[in-house]
Amino acid sequence: MARKHAEFSSLDDVSRYTADGRNRLHSASHEEIRAGATTDVYFVRTLEILRSLGLAATPVVAEIFGSRSGVLVGVDEVHYLLRDSGVRIESLREGDAFADREIIMRIEGPYAAFGMFETVILGMLAHPSGWATAAREVVDVAGDVPVYSFGARHVHPAVAPVMERAAIIGGMRGAACVLGAKLAGQEPVGTMPHAFILLVGDTVRAATAYHELMPSGVPRLVLVDTFTDEAVEAVRLAEAMGRNLSAVRLDTPRERGSVTPELVREVRARLALVGYPDVQIFVSGGITPDRMPALIDAGVSAFGVGSYVSGAPPIDMTMDLREINGRPIAKRGRIPGRTLNERLRP
């Protein structure tokens, strides 16, 4: 027996629902999402009227497509949302590339079993697919150079794990956000914040404490742009830590010119001059695909990318009814009936 999906089945339900913005986080809980609190109200109105007309359980086929090509993420969440609804879902797989306006998902069943959640389903697919698509663009440019997602600070914490997981599905090697990495089946990765070095008061002293207290499996990757010249600080670190230093991180702010290929070359050369050519150079801070080739040529070993992925626009998703009671139908401008796509899988 199909479970009742939503507590919201009428406008009275909407009117009775209250939300005190002063005494809660403004993000929706899982329960609120599944109750229908994040849907558009006109779907509640629609369902109420259809029930009064005896049409709510009408069997339908709905198809979803994107406004542009990209990398699909959100399939797993949609499956979870509708897992006990009695509908049949066919879709591309999580992480599949899709073409402009290609049908990425088909849902078949009583309209009342999923129609209320059109807003929710499209949202679960739209922004995660946009994030994954931007991540894929970044890693395609980076080639063999690893890229890690550092974008959680740019989005609301309620969706930060969704974004970081999407970035990993898009091809990034890992993510700093704890829950985002865990949801992708990984352990979180990261370096250290400037606040840590500022509080300790000296980069070498901070790095030494980090080395002494962190587990052996944590890379000794140290920021070198906090107090003085990056190349000078990198040499100080190498001479103090020896072979324990695995990498230095350049995160020079825009106020100081950002990280440039020339800076990377200088750090690389000065480390080599003192006998540490194998220390890697990790670069972060406003990294975009157009900046990456020159930085890679200069000797960058890995990147941390945040805002380019977190700020990526969503891929507009559209859900259309294509069959009602087994009869092909569609709005004007669309072709009635199921759209052939042999890539869809149950």
Secondary structure, DSSP 8 states (H G I E B T S, - for coil): ------S--SHHHHHH----TTSS-SS--HHHHHHTTTS-HHHHHHHHHHHHTT-TT-EEEEEEEESS-EE---HHHHHHHTTTS--EEEE--TT-EE-TT-EEEEEEEEHHHHGGGHHHHHHHHHHHHHHHHHHHHHHHHHTTS-EEE--GGGS-TTTHHHHHHHHHHTT-SEESSHHHHHHTTS-------HHHHHHHS-HHHHHHHHHHHS-TTS--EEE--SSS-HHHHHHHHHHHHGGG--EEEE---GGGT---HHHHHHHHHHHHHTT-TT-EEEEESS--TTTHHHHHHHT--EEEE-HHHHT-----EEEEEEEETTEE---TTS-SS----TT-B-
